[in-house]
Amino acid sequence: MTTRKLQLNNKSNDYSSSLINKKGEYMIDKQLIDNAVNEAMMKVIYNSSPTMIHEDDYEPQACSLCNKEMSSIHDTHNAFPLAKLQSAKEAHQQKKNYRCCSDCNEKVLKARLDMMGVSSEDLKTYSISELSKIPSKKERKSIFETSQSKARFDELGQDFYKTGLGKSILKGRK
């Protein structure tokens, strides 16, 4: 079996499932193709989201929590409640960063649960059919619209409904 390096997402990876047949043609298994297609589709989604910036426009920034360099837009996350709520697009436009790296995002998620008085054991995964039974958009509340979040926004001197996410939630309820 001959392996080759396959270039995806500007990363070079060894894929032992990439074979060369007797004619010298590359044969790639279905899983590898599925992964490449999924990665490409996610890039299209991320790059066209109104709260994101295109990955080509991203300038590396330091994590607002640990100061580690975030070299990819895909390694930046909303750090609320440990820092101000901010989309990637807002960070880029404001030239001021309140976002965190993927490592610190675990602390952020725990802080969100703690703020809400919820333990990770209380979390539930919903199927698509279960989600469709949840009340209408007008009745749903974001975690950022709770009294606990409101108190934290006040501490940070921020109005949720003036953020990009807050504006998009209000627009979706019209």
Protein Blocks (a to p, Z undefined) as FASTA:
>chain_A
ZZddddeehiacddfkbccdfkopacddfklmmmmmmmmmmmmmmmmpfkbccfklpccd
ddfklopacfbfklgccfbfkbccddfklmmmnopafbdcfklmmmmmmmmmmmnopafk
lpccddfklmmmpccfklpccfklcfklmmmmmmnopafklpmklmmmmmmmZZ
